[in-house]
Amino acid sequence: MSAPIVAKGLEGVVVGNTALSRVEGQIGRLTFRGYDIHDLARHITFEEAAHLFWKGELPTRAQYDDLKMQMAHARMIPNHVMQIARGLPKNSEPMDALRTLVSALGAGNPLKQPDLSAVMMLTAQTPILLAAFDRYRRGLEFIPPRGDLDHAANYLYMLSGTEPTAAQTRALNVYLVLLSDHGLNASTFAARVIASTWSDLYSCITGAVGALKGPLHGGAPSRALEMIEAIGKKENAETWMRAALAKKERLMGFGHRMYKAEDPRAEILRDLARGVCAPQLFELAQSVEQTGLQILHESKPAERIYTNVEFYSAVILHAVGLAKDMFTPTFAASRMAGWTAHILEQVADNRLIRPDAEYVGPAPRAVKAIDQR
């Protein structure tokens, strides 16, 4: 019998079907339920994206207004969870706080099992958890959510205490839509594996948050901004980046496991950054991007490396007022729509996800008594 083919990282292995999103990495195209991401970014809000994932179609005006109202009503957090948020160490990483607070939401919650009501509530509550923790760690009082603000605007308002501008709200909405799903990535796969065991919604999402925290998945957006800030001036870009590569360091914001063309989300965010960022920062970021691409194409011509979504995500999240360590949690708040939709899709046609592994350990051997080893 021939030896099994081992696909490390499950690369190229198809493990199931999904109707949610399609990543066509060779040509740089991303679609959500058949809609091109460029069209969606121009026309919809995060709530509309969530409706599309959960119900299969973009909402009518009446459905949209109803969903916004339901999500606004679902934003209240139980007292025991707020007490935990207040009591977490102030130096906790926000992703650790989010993981803890999502898990706490599940304790005693009658809506544990994945259904539309539960996933809508958890999606609505996620930015509230993040804003509460961020305020408490800064020694500030919690700002209650406002029912008249949409998902994106309310999040920015609760973080800062100031109602965001229309441009800031629009920028964050586009970001939340773009990052809301991306095929069977590591965190989504983690959520579906847990869901396949018939576990509860909060366990699924806690696992997904843990996977997203990793720097090889979602845990690195702030590092792209740190790189841009460290370069400081466009005249420094080439020297700084060549030195980083010489030390075998990664240039943050470049390259993607799936895309062998430009990440379409990066293209959209670049155009968005032009209008929302301070001109000096945008010009620096664009210069760093162009220099990085030139150097990478020279040094690794066969690898087809392009700008990824992290590069301009970092610039935009900074422009709307988020602290660097809130970038990945905000990514999680966006991906909540996709994670929960994948969980619903998994449980609707479930089979326990249980891959095999090729054994490479010792041959069979006998156990010796302890004095004879």
Protein Blocks (a to p, Z undefined) as FASTA:
>chain_A
ZZddddehhioiafbdcfkbccdfknopaceehiafklmmmmmcfklmmmmmmnopacdf
klmmmmmmmmmmmmpccfklmmmmmmpcfkbcfklmmmmmmmmmmgopaklpgcfklmmm
mmmmmmmmmmmmmmmmnopacddddfkbcfklmmmmmmnopacdfklmmmmmmmmmmmmp
gcjafklmmmmmmmmnopafklmmmmmmmmmmpmklmmmmmmmmmmmmmnopaklmmmmm
mmmmmnopacehiajfklccdcfklmmmmmmmmmmmcfklmmmmmmmmmmmmmmmmmmmm
mnopaddfklmmmmmmmmnopafklmmmmmmmmmmmmmmmmmmmmmmmgcddddddddfb
dcddddddfklZZ
